[in-house]
Every structure is written in structure tokens, then in C-alpha cells.
């Protein structure tokens, strides 16, 4: 069964603001405001760390969560094959810059999809960001070695890290996050098989593992699907705010 990719090209409302955390064109954040004062959702998009996939495909998610009452920050970051430290440096810099860009007193939940799921798990385990209330990883590439052995997306892991092994970037090898972690994964995901998350959960059994029966890879970020409600339910649980 082929994956429904329609959310990646769906039209959505532009963000209310565009914030910058650096001089590079990719060091930018889309910001959707919300009518309520709530913890922020800080979102890191996926795309197997490849330059051709940017934050634009996350705009339906940003619009929908904002309409439900959460302010949303969608981070862009540099994606340079073979230089993963450029990417992680941008995630670190963006998170460090948040207090100077927006009101973070209510805290925030870090959400990432696919490769973005790897990045948020890495960030939570290594950076311990201030005011982080929780992490939600959606179909994350949470075991880089396993993903590499599977050859996901025509060798995406080796294209990302350059060559060899980078356990310092691999969530399955990193210490558990101080903040609570929820991992949501569809059982019908053909892009990042659920066995990747099962491996992460074996290494980090204190994480909350939510299996979404019959859901594919992109349904978790698509506001028009049933699987979307698993994301909003976790945001409600972590922030204490109903949709």
C-alpha cells in the first residue's frame, strides 16, 4: 500500500510571523500565534535531513494546531549532506534563541516528525533545554544504525552523517531525556518502519509508546486523518490544555 503524501503539498495559511535565529537563509522560524496563552509547540520537520524537504510541508500542521489554541514555532535548519553537525548546531541555536524571540514562560513541547523526530530526541537527551515540558516524536528515525542497515530512503542515514557511525547523534544510544518523551508511530508506516521505534523503546522503556493501528508515515502530521488525534491528545496531556 502506498503512503498518502497529500499533506506535503497541501495549501495552508501563512504563519503570522517569521522569526530569525541567524543570518543563514535556513535559520528561520515560522510562528503561528494563538488566541489562548498556552505552552508553545516547537516543531521540527522531517524529510530524511535532505535539502529538498523544508518547513513548507509543515504549514498545515502549524495552522491546525494554532486554530486549536496552541502557539506554534516551526523551525527551519540547515540540511547539508555529510555535515550533520551543521544541522544539530542549528537546532541548538534555535532552542537557545527562543527566550529572546517569544514568551516561553509557559514552557514548550518539542515535536518532531521522522528525521525531525531524531533531532528532537537528540536535543532532549543532550541539551536539556530550559522550560521543556515534554517531547513528542512522530515516527522518528530513532535508531540510526538500524535505519542505516535497512537502507531507508536510499541510504539517507549515511548521506546525513557522511560515513561510519555517529552514536552521539543516535537516540537509541543516548541517555534518557529528563523531560517526558512520547513516541507515536503508525503500524502501517512504510517510510520509517515501527520496528525502529520498538528498538528505541527497548533502550528507553520509560518513554510512552503509542502504536497507531493502520496509520502510515504522513498521517501523523495530517490534520485530516484520524491519527492526528493521537498528536493532539498527547499535547493536551503534556500541556494540560484541551482542544
C-alpha atoms as an extended CHARMM CRD file, in Angstrom:
* protein
*
       243  EXT
         1         1  UNK       CA              0.0000000000        0.0000000000        0.0000000000  PROA      1               0.0000000000
         2         2  UNK       CA              1.4120000000        3.3830000000       -0.9670000000  PROA      2               0.0000000000
         3         3  UNK       CA              1.6740000000        6.2030000000        1.5280000000  PROA      3               0.0000000000
         4         4  UNK       CA             -0.6810000000        9.1910000000        1.2510000000  PROA      4               0.0000000000
         5         5  UNK       CA              1.6520000000       12.1800000000        0.7980000000  PROA      5               0.0000000000
         6         6  UNK       CA             -1.0390000000       14.7850000000        0.1050000000  PROA      6               0.0000000000
         7         7  UNK       CA             -0.3170000000       16.7660000000        3.2800000000  PROA      7               0.0000000000
         8         8  UNK       CA              3.1670000000       17.5880000000        1.9590000000  PROA      8               0.0000000000
         9         9  UNK       CA              1.7910000000       19.7930000000       -0.8190000000  PROA      9               0.0000000000
        10        10  UNK       CA             -1.4930000000       20.9870000000        0.7120000000  PROA      10              0.0000000000
        11        11  UNK       CA             -2.1370000000       24.7250000000        0.8580000000  PROA      11              0.0000000000
        12        12  UNK       CA             -2.2060000000       26.2950000000        4.3090000000  PROA      12              0.0000000000
        13        13  UNK       CA             -2.3560000000       29.7110000000        5.9260000000  PROA      13              0.0000000000
        14        14  UNK       CA              0.9350000000       31.5730000000        6.0900000000  PROA      14              0.0000000000
        15        15  UNK       CA              2.4480000000       31.9600000000        9.5530000000  PROA      15              0.0000000000
        16        16  UNK       CA              1.7200000000       35.1500000000       11.4690000000  PROA      16              0.0000000000
        17        17  UNK       CA              5.4030000000       35.9550000000       11.8170000000  PROA      17              0.0000000000
        18        18  UNK       CA              8.7620000000       34.8420000000       10.5080000000  PROA      18              0.0000000000
        19        19  UNK       CA             11.4770000000       34.9220000000       13.1540000000  PROA      19              0.0000000000
        20        20  UNK       CA             15.2240000000       34.6460000000       12.6280000000  PROA      20              0.0000000000
        21        21  UNK       CA             17.8360000000       32.9780000000       14.8310000000  PROA      21              0.0000000000
        22        22  UNK       CA             20.8010000000       33.5100000000       12.4920000000  PROA      22              0.0000000000
        23        23  UNK       CA             21.9620000000       35.0300000000        9.2300000000  PROA      23              0.0000000000
        24        24  UNK       CA             21.7260000000       31.9490000000        7.0220000000  PROA      24              0.0000000000
        25        25  UNK       CA             18.5230000000       31.7490000000        4.9170000000  PROA      25              0.0000000000
        26        26  UNK       CA             17.5860000000       28.4870000000        6.6300000000  PROA      26              0.0000000000
        27        27  UNK       CA             17.9620000000       29.8970000000       10.1490000000  PROA      27              0.0000000000
        28        28  UNK       CA             14.3400000000       30.9370000000       10.2820000000  PROA      28              0.0000000000
        29        29  UNK       CA             11.2140000000       30.0270000000       12.2580000000  PROA      29              0.0000000000
        30        30  UNK       CA              7.5620000000       30.1320000000       11.1690000000  PROA      30              0.0000000000
        31        31  UNK       CA              5.4150000000       31.3870000000       14.0430000000  PROA      31              0.0000000000
        32        32  UNK       CA              1.6570000000       30.9430000000       14.2950000000  PROA      32              0.0000000000
        33        33  UNK       CA              0.0400000000       32.8630000000       17.1330000000  PROA      33              0.0000000000
        34        34  UNK       CA             -2.8430000000       31.5280000000       19.2220000000  PROA      34              0.0000000000
        35        35  UNK       CA             -5.7230000000       33.2750000000       20.9740000000  PROA      35              0.0000000000
        36        36  UNK       CA             -5.0170000000       31.4550000000       24.2440000000  PROA      36              0.0000000000
        37        37  UNK       CA             -1.9720000000       31.6790000000       26.4730000000  PROA      37              0.0000000000
        38        38  UNK       CA             -0.5840000000       28.1660000000       26.3690000000  PROA      38              0.0000000000
        39        39  UNK       CA              2.7330000000       26.3600000000       26.2350000000  PROA      39              0.0000000000
        40        40  UNK       CA              4.3330000000       26.5990000000       22.8170000000  PROA      40              0.0000000000
        41        41  UNK       CA              4.5890000000       23.7860000000       20.3180000000  PROA      41              0.0000000000
        42        42  UNK       CA              8.1000000000       23.8390000000       18.8450000000  PROA      42              0.0000000000
        43        43  UNK       CA              8.0570000000       21.6990000000       15.7170000000  PROA      43              0.0000000000
        44        44  UNK       CA             10.9800000000       20.1920000000       13.7820000000  PROA      44              0.0000000000
        45        45  UNK       CA             10.0740000000       18.8920000000       10.3350000000  PROA      45              0.0000000000
        46        46  UNK       CA             11.3030000000       15.7080000000        8.6910000000  PROA      46              0.0000000000
        47        47  UNK       CA             12.4710000000       14.7860000000        5.2180000000  PROA      47              0.0000000000
        48        48  UNK       CA             15.4170000000       12.4670000000        5.9500000000  PROA      48              0.0000000000
        49        49  UNK       CA             17.6570000000       15.5010000000        6.5790000000  PROA      49              0.0000000000
        50        50  UNK       CA             17.6790000000       16.2150000000        2.8190000000  PROA      50              0.0000000000
        51        51  UNK       CA             17.9100000000       19.7780000000        1.4100000000  PROA      51              0.0000000000
        52        52  UNK       CA             14.8600000000       19.3380000000       -0.8280000000  PROA      52              0.0000000000
        53        53  UNK       CA             12.4890000000       18.9410000000        2.1410000000  PROA      53              0.0000000000
        54        54  UNK       CA             11.8960000000       22.1570000000        4.0550000000  PROA      54              0.0000000000
        55        55  UNK       CA              9.4340000000       23.5080000000        6.6040000000  PROA      55              0.0000000000
        56        56  UNK       CA              6.8100000000       24.4210000000        3.9780000000  PROA      56              0.0000000000
        57        57  UNK       CA              5.2410000000       20.9690000000        4.1680000000  PROA      57              0.0000000000
        58        58  UNK       CA              4.6430000000       21.5350000000        7.8990000000  PROA      58              0.0000000000
        59        59  UNK       CA              2.3600000000       24.5120000000        7.3680000000  PROA      59              0.0000000000
        60        60  UNK       CA             -0.9110000000       22.5220000000        7.5050000000  PROA      60              0.0000000000
        61        61  UNK       CA              0.2230000000       21.2480000000       10.9090000000  PROA      61              0.0000000000
        62        62  UNK       CA              1.1460000000       24.7220000000       12.1240000000  PROA      62              0.0000000000
        63        63  UNK       CA             -2.1410000000       26.2170000000       11.0030000000  PROA      63              0.0000000000
        64        64  UNK       CA             -4.2190000000       23.4160000000       12.5110000000  PROA      64              0.0000000000
        65        65  UNK       CA             -2.5310000000       23.4270000000       15.9210000000  PROA      65              0.0000000000
        66        66  UNK       CA             -2.7820000000       27.2110000000       16.0770000000  PROA      66              0.0000000000
        67        67  UNK       CA             -6.5040000000       27.0000000000       15.2940000000  PROA      67              0.0000000000
        68        68  UNK       CA             -6.8330000000       24.5230000000       18.1810000000  PROA      68              0.0000000000
        69        69  UNK       CA             -5.2550000000       27.0170000000       20.5740000000  PROA      69              0.0000000000
        70        70  UNK       CA             -1.5200000000       26.2720000000       20.6510000000  PROA      70              0.0000000000
        71        71  UNK       CA              1.0610000000       28.8090000000       19.5150000000  PROA      71              0.0000000000
        72        72  UNK       CA              3.3840000000       27.0300000000       17.0720000000  PROA      72              0.0000000000
        73        73  UNK       CA              7.0130000000       27.6060000000       16.1400000000  PROA      73              0.0000000000
        74        74  UNK       CA              8.1670000000       25.5830000000       13.1240000000  PROA      74              0.0000000000
        75        75  UNK       CA             11.9640000000       25.5210000000       12.9590000000  PROA      75              0.0000000000
        76        76  UNK       CA             13.9160000000       25.5330000000        9.7320000000  PROA      76              0.0000000000
        77        77  UNK       CA             17.5160000000       24.3310000000        9.8370000000  PROA      77              0.0000000000
        78        78  UNK       CA             20.4100000000       23.7380000000        7.5150000000  PROA      78              0.0000000000
        79        79  UNK       CA             20.4060000000       20.3650000000        5.7810000000  PROA      79              0.0000000000
        80        80  UNK       CA             23.8360000000       19.7430000000        4.2910000000  PROA      80              0.0000000000
        81        81  UNK       CA             24.5650000000       16.1200000000        3.3350000000  PROA      81              0.0000000000
        82        82  UNK       CA             27.5910000000       14.7440000000        5.1280000000  PROA      82              0.0000000000
        83        83  UNK       CA             27.6570000000       17.5060000000        7.7420000000  PROA      83              0.0000000000
        84        84  UNK       CA             25.1920000000       16.5730000000       10.4900000000  PROA      84              0.0000000000
        85        85  UNK       CA             26.8260000000       18.9310000000       12.9720000000  PROA      85              0.0000000000
        86        86  UNK       CA             25.5610000000       21.9000000000       10.9530000000  PROA      86              0.0000000000
        87        87  UNK       CA             22.0310000000       20.6080000000       11.4450000000  PROA      87              0.0000000000
        88        88  UNK       CA             22.3750000000       19.9020000000       15.1660000000  PROA      88              0.0000000000
        89        89  UNK       CA             24.0980000000       23.2470000000       15.6910000000  PROA      89              0.0000000000
        90        90  UNK       CA             21.0840000000       24.9920000000       14.1840000000  PROA      90              0.0000000000
        91        91  UNK       CA             18.6550000000       23.0890000000       16.4080000000  PROA      91              0.0000000000
        92        92  UNK       CA             20.7320000000       24.0170000000       19.4610000000  PROA      92              0.0000000000
        93        93  UNK       CA             20.9820000000       27.6750000000       18.4190000000  PROA      93              0.0000000000
        94        94  UNK       CA             17.2620000000       27.9290000000       17.6300000000  PROA      94              0.0000000000
        95        95  UNK       CA             16.2670000000       26.4900000000       21.0210000000  PROA      95              0.0000000000
        96        96  UNK       CA             18.7580000000       28.7110000000       22.8340000000  PROA      96              0.0000000000
        97        97  UNK       CA             17.3470000000       31.7360000000       20.9850000000  PROA      97              0.0000000000
        98        98  UNK       CA             13.6980000000       31.1290000000       21.8810000000  PROA      98              0.0000000000
        99        99  UNK       CA             13.5980000000       33.2290000000       25.0880000000  PROA      99              0.0000000000
       100       100  UNK       CA             14.7810000000       36.2660000000       23.1210000000  PROA      100             0.0000000000
       101       101  UNK       CA             12.2180000000       35.7290000000       20.3610000000  PROA      101             0.0000000000
       102       102  UNK       CA              8.9780000000       34.7140000000       22.0920000000  PROA      102             0.0000000000
       103       103  UNK       CA              7.3960000000       34.3690000000       25.5230000000  PROA      103             0.0000000000
       104       104  UNK       CA              8.4690000000       30.9480000000       26.8020000000  PROA      104             0.0000000000
       105       105  UNK       CA              7.3700000000       31.3550000000       30.4280000000  PROA      105             0.0000000000
       106       106  UNK       CA              4.6330000000       28.7500000000       29.9500000000  PROA      106             0.0000000000
       107       107  UNK       CA              7.1970000000       26.3250000000       28.5770000000  PROA      107             0.0000000000
       108       108  UNK       CA              7.0270000000       24.3370000000       25.3890000000  PROA      108             0.0000000000
       109       109  UNK       CA              6.6250000000       20.8780000000       23.9400000000  PROA      109             0.0000000000
       110       110  UNK       CA              9.1880000000       19.7870000000       21.3760000000  PROA      110             0.0000000000
       111       111  UNK       CA              7.5740000000       17.8680000000       18.4880000000  PROA      111             0.0000000000
       112       112  UNK       CA              9.4000000000       16.2780000000       15.5740000000  PROA      112             0.0000000000
       113       113  UNK       CA              8.4250000000       14.0350000000       12.6680000000  PROA      113             0.0000000000
       114       114  UNK       CA             10.6130000000       11.3880000000       11.0180000000  PROA      114             0.0000000000
       115       115  UNK       CA             14.1410000000       12.8620000000       10.7800000000  PROA      115             0.0000000000
       116       116  UNK       CA             12.7940000000       15.7090000000       12.8990000000  PROA      116             0.0000000000
       117       117  UNK       CA             11.8730000000       13.0670000000       15.4500000000  PROA      117             0.0000000000
       118       118  UNK       CA             15.5250000000       12.0220000000       15.6170000000  PROA      118             0.0000000000
       119       119  UNK       CA             16.5070000000       15.6560000000       16.1040000000  PROA      119             0.0000000000
       120       120  UNK       CA             14.0750000000       16.3470000000       18.9500000000  PROA      120             0.0000000000
       121       121  UNK       CA             15.0640000000       13.1340000000       20.7450000000  PROA      121             0.0000000000
       122       122  UNK       CA             18.7120000000       14.1100000000       20.3500000000  PROA      122             0.0000000000
       123       123  UNK       CA             18.0180000000       17.6360000000       21.6160000000  PROA      123             0.0000000000
       124       124  UNK       CA             16.0750000000       16.4580000000       24.6600000000  PROA      124             0.0000000000
       125       125  UNK       CA             18.7440000000       13.9160000000       25.5920000000  PROA      125             0.0000000000
       126       126  UNK       CA             21.8000000000       16.1270000000       25.1020000000  PROA      126             0.0000000000
       127       127  UNK       CA             20.7230000000       19.7530000000       25.5690000000  PROA      127             0.0000000000
       128       128  UNK       CA             18.1120000000       19.5270000000       28.3480000000  PROA      128             0.0000000000
       129       129  UNK       CA             16.5020000000       22.7750000000       27.1430000000  PROA      129             0.0000000000
       130       130  UNK       CA             15.1620000000       25.1740000000       29.7450000000  PROA      130             0.0000000000
       131       131  UNK       CA             11.3360000000       25.1460000000       30.0940000000  PROA      131             0.0000000000
       132       132  UNK       CA             10.9610000000       21.9490000000       28.0510000000  PROA      132             0.0000000000
       133       133  UNK       CA              7.7380000000       20.2910000000       29.2310000000  PROA      133             0.0000000000
       134       134  UNK       CA              7.9130000000       17.2040000000       27.0640000000  PROA      134             0.0000000000
       135       135  UNK       CA              8.8530000000       15.6590000000       23.7400000000  PROA      135             0.0000000000
       136       136  UNK       CA              6.6090000000       14.0590000000       21.1270000000  PROA      136             0.0000000000
       137       137  UNK       CA              8.4590000000       12.1310000000       18.4240000000  PROA      137             0.0000000000
       138       138  UNK       CA              6.2760000000       11.1500000000       15.4680000000  PROA      138             0.0000000000
       139       139  UNK       CA              7.5400000000        8.1280000000       13.5000000000  PROA      139             0.0000000000
       140       140  UNK       CA             11.1060000000        9.0890000000       14.4170000000  PROA      140             0.0000000000
       141       141  UNK       CA             14.3070000000        7.7320000000       12.9190000000  PROA      141             0.0000000000
       142       142  UNK       CA             15.1840000000        6.8320000000       16.4940000000  PROA      142             0.0000000000
       143       143  UNK       CA             17.7580000000        4.1190000000       15.7680000000  PROA      143             0.0000000000
       144       144  UNK       CA             20.2220000000        5.3810000000       13.1720000000  PROA      144             0.0000000000
       145       145  UNK       CA             22.1620000000        2.1390000000       12.9200000000  PROA      145             0.0000000000
       146       146  UNK       CA             19.0290000000        0.0820000000       12.2900000000  PROA      146             0.0000000000
       147       147  UNK       CA             17.7410000000        2.6560000000        9.8040000000  PROA      147             0.0000000000
       148       148  UNK       CA             21.0860000000        2.5440000000        8.0230000000  PROA      148             0.0000000000
       149       149  UNK       CA             21.0310000000       -1.2540000000        7.8350000000  PROA      149             0.0000000000
       150       150  UNK       CA             17.5240000000       -1.0440000000        6.3780000000  PROA      150             0.0000000000
       151       151  UNK       CA             18.7470000000        1.4490000000        3.7630000000  PROA      151             0.0000000000
       152       152  UNK       CA             15.8830000000        3.8210000000        4.4540000000  PROA      152             0.0000000000
       153       153  UNK       CA             15.2840000000        6.3680000000        1.6680000000  PROA      153             0.0000000000
       154       154  UNK       CA             18.2000000000        5.1240000000       -0.4480000000  PROA      154             0.0000000000
       155       155  UNK       CA             20.8560000000        5.4600000000        2.2210000000  PROA      155             0.0000000000
       156       156  UNK       CA             19.5760000000        8.5700000000        3.9760000000  PROA      156             0.0000000000
       157       157  UNK       CA             21.4910000000        7.9050000000        7.1950000000  PROA      157             0.0000000000
       158       158  UNK       CA             24.9000000000        7.7190000000        5.5080000000  PROA      158             0.0000000000
       159       159  UNK       CA             24.0070000000       10.7490000000        3.3910000000  PROA      159             0.0000000000
       160       160  UNK       CA             23.2390000000       12.5990000000        6.6200000000  PROA      160             0.0000000000
       161       161  UNK       CA             26.2360000000       11.6350000000        8.7460000000  PROA      161             0.0000000000
       162       162  UNK       CA             28.7740000000       11.3750000000        5.9170000000  PROA      162             0.0000000000
       163       163  UNK       CA             30.1110000000        7.9190000000        6.7170000000  PROA      163             0.0000000000
       164       164  UNK       CA             30.6020000000        5.4920000000        9.5500000000  PROA      164             0.0000000000
       165       165  UNK       CA             28.6870000000        5.6140000000       12.8330000000  PROA      165             0.0000000000
       166       166  UNK       CA             27.5980000000        8.5850000000       14.9700000000  PROA      166             0.0000000000
       167       167  UNK       CA             26.3080000000        7.1730000000       18.2390000000  PROA      167             0.0000000000
       168       168  UNK       CA             26.4220000000       10.6930000000       19.6700000000  PROA      168             0.0000000000
       169       169  UNK       CA             23.5110000000       11.5410000000       17.3530000000  PROA      169             0.0000000000
       170       170  UNK       CA             21.6400000000        8.2630000000       17.7040000000  PROA      170             0.0000000000
       171       171  UNK       CA             18.6800000000        8.4330000000       20.1160000000  PROA      171             0.0000000000
       172       172  UNK       CA             18.8400000000        4.7230000000       20.8900000000  PROA      172             0.0000000000
       173       173  UNK       CA             22.3930000000        5.2010000000       22.2330000000  PROA      173             0.0000000000
       174       174  UNK       CA             21.7930000000        8.4760000000       24.0910000000  PROA      174             0.0000000000
       175       175  UNK       CA             20.7800000000        8.8090000000       27.7440000000  PROA      175             0.0000000000
       176       176  UNK       CA             17.0820000000        9.2220000000       28.5060000000  PROA      176             0.0000000000
       177       177  UNK       CA             15.6340000000       12.6990000000       28.4640000000  PROA      177             0.0000000000
       178       178  UNK       CA             14.8570000000       14.3740000000       31.7740000000  PROA      178             0.0000000000
       179       179  UNK       CA             11.6250000000       15.6220000000       30.2020000000  PROA      179             0.0000000000
       180       180  UNK       CA              8.8820000000       13.0660000000       29.4650000000  PROA      180             0.0000000000
       181       181  UNK       CA              9.0460000000       11.5020000000       25.9940000000  PROA      181             0.0000000000
       182       182  UNK       CA              6.1330000000       10.2060000000       23.9430000000  PROA      182             0.0000000000
       183       183  UNK       CA              6.7080000000        8.3230000000       20.7010000000  PROA      183             0.0000000000
       184       184  UNK       CA              3.8040000000        7.9090000000       18.2810000000  PROA      184             0.0000000000
       185       185  UNK       CA              4.1950000000        5.5280000000       15.3540000000  PROA      185             0.0000000000
       186       186  UNK       CA              1.8190000000        4.0240000000       12.8100000000  PROA      186             0.0000000000
       187       187  UNK       CA              1.8120000000        0.2630000000       12.3530000000  PROA      187             0.0000000000
       188       188  UNK       CA              1.4710000000        0.6460000000        8.5620000000  PROA      188             0.0000000000
       189       189  UNK       CA              4.4180000000        3.0510000000        8.1720000000  PROA      189             0.0000000000
       190       190  UNK       CA              6.4910000000        2.0340000000        5.1380000000  PROA      190             0.0000000000
       191       191  UNK       CA              8.8690000000        5.0200000000        5.2390000000  PROA      191             0.0000000000
       192       192  UNK       CA             10.1480000000        4.5010000000        8.7930000000  PROA      192             0.0000000000
       193       193  UNK       CA              9.0130000000        1.0630000000        9.9700000000  PROA      193             0.0000000000
       194       194  UNK       CA              7.6790000000        0.8330000000       13.5060000000  PROA      194             0.0000000000
       195       195  UNK       CA             10.4890000000       -1.6020000000       14.3880000000  PROA      195             0.0000000000
       196       196  UNK       CA             12.7270000000        1.4970000000       14.6050000000  PROA      196             0.0000000000
       197       197  UNK       CA             10.6260000000        2.8650000000       17.4670000000  PROA      197             0.0000000000
       198       198  UNK       CA             10.3840000000       -0.5630000000       19.0670000000  PROA      198             0.0000000000
       199       199  UNK       CA             14.1980000000       -0.5790000000       19.2180000000  PROA      199             0.0000000000
       200       200  UNK       CA             14.1910000000        2.8720000000       20.8380000000  PROA      200             0.0000000000
       201       201  UNK       CA             11.5760000000        1.7900000000       23.3620000000  PROA      201             0.0000000000
       202       202  UNK       CA             13.6480000000       -1.2790000000       24.2910000000  PROA      202             0.0000000000
       203       203  UNK       CA             16.5500000000        1.0540000000       25.0830000000  PROA      203             0.0000000000
       204       204  UNK       CA             14.3280000000        3.6470000000       26.8000000000  PROA      204             0.0000000000
       205       205  UNK       CA             11.3740000000        1.8220000000       28.3860000000  PROA      205             0.0000000000
       206       206  UNK       CA             10.3430000000        4.8840000000       30.4020000000  PROA      206             0.0000000000
       207       207  UNK       CA              9.1740000000        6.5540000000       27.1850000000  PROA      207             0.0000000000
       208       208  UNK       CA              5.4840000000        6.4960000000       26.3470000000  PROA      208             0.0000000000
       209       209  UNK       CA              4.9910000000        4.3990000000       23.1810000000  PROA      209             0.0000000000
       210       210  UNK       CA              1.7320000000        4.8800000000       21.2600000000  PROA      210             0.0000000000
       211       211  UNK       CA              1.0780000000        2.4950000000       18.3720000000  PROA      211             0.0000000000
       212       212  UNK       CA             -1.4700000000        3.8140000000       15.8780000000  PROA      212             0.0000000000
       213       213  UNK       CA             -3.0930000000        0.8440000000       14.1830000000  PROA      213             0.0000000000
       214       214  UNK       CA             -3.1840000000        1.0700000000       10.3970000000  PROA      214             0.0000000000
       215       215  UNK       CA             -1.5880000000        4.5190000000       10.2150000000  PROA      215             0.0000000000
       216       216  UNK       CA              1.1460000000        5.3460000000        7.7340000000  PROA      216             0.0000000000
       217       217  UNK       CA              4.0520000000        7.7560000000        7.9210000000  PROA      217             0.0000000000
       218       218  UNK       CA              2.4260000000       11.0390000000        6.9480000000  PROA      218             0.0000000000
       219       219  UNK       CA             -0.9400000000       10.5680000000        8.6400000000  PROA      219             0.0000000000
       220       220  UNK       CA              0.6230000000       11.5460000000       11.9790000000  PROA      220             0.0000000000
       221       221  UNK       CA              1.1630000000       15.1200000000       10.7170000000  PROA      221             0.0000000000
       222       222  UNK       CA             -2.0260000000       15.3620000000        8.6310000000  PROA      222             0.0000000000
       223       223  UNK       CA             -4.8680000000       17.2510000000       10.3620000000  PROA      223             0.0000000000
       224       224  UNK       CA             -7.3880000000       15.4930000000        8.0970000000  PROA      224             0.0000000000
       225       225  UNK       CA             -6.6860000000       11.9930000000        9.4270000000  PROA      225             0.0000000000
       226       226  UNK       CA             -7.7850000000       10.0270000000       12.4720000000  PROA      226             0.0000000000
       227       227  UNK       CA             -4.1410000000        9.5800000000       13.5210000000  PROA      227             0.0000000000
       228       228  UNK       CA             -3.8890000000       13.3590000000       14.0150000000  PROA      228             0.0000000000
       229       229  UNK       CA             -5.9110000000       12.9990000000       17.2140000000  PROA      229             0.0000000000
       230       230  UNK       CA             -3.1260000000       10.9610000000       18.8140000000  PROA      230             0.0000000000
       231       231  UNK       CA             -0.8670000000       14.0100000000       18.4800000000  PROA      231             0.0000000000
       232       232  UNK       CA             -3.4170000000       16.4520000000       19.8760000000  PROA      232             0.0000000000
       233       233  UNK       CA             -4.2360000000       14.0730000000       22.7400000000  PROA      233             0.0000000000
       234       234  UNK       CA             -0.5740000000       13.9450000000       23.7510000000  PROA      234             0.0000000000
       235       235  UNK       CA             -0.2620000000       17.7190000000       23.5230000000  PROA      235             0.0000000000
       236       236  UNK       CA             -3.3080000000       18.0110000000       25.7690000000  PROA      236             0.0000000000
       237       237  UNK       CA             -1.7940000000       15.5790000000       28.2750000000  PROA      237             0.0000000000
       238       238  UNK       CA              1.5860000000       17.3300000000       28.3550000000  PROA      238             0.0000000000
       239       239  UNK       CA              0.2600000000       20.9020000000       28.4710000000  PROA      239             0.0000000000
       240       240  UNK       CA             -2.9640000000       20.4420000000       30.4330000000  PROA      240             0.0000000000
       241       241  UNK       CA             -4.9820000000       22.2880000000       27.7890000000  PROA      241             0.0000000000
       242       242  UNK       CA             -7.9470000000       20.7780000000       25.9700000000  PROA      242             0.0000000000
       243       243  UNK       CA             -8.5290000000       21.3050000000       22.2460000000  PROA      243             0.0000000000
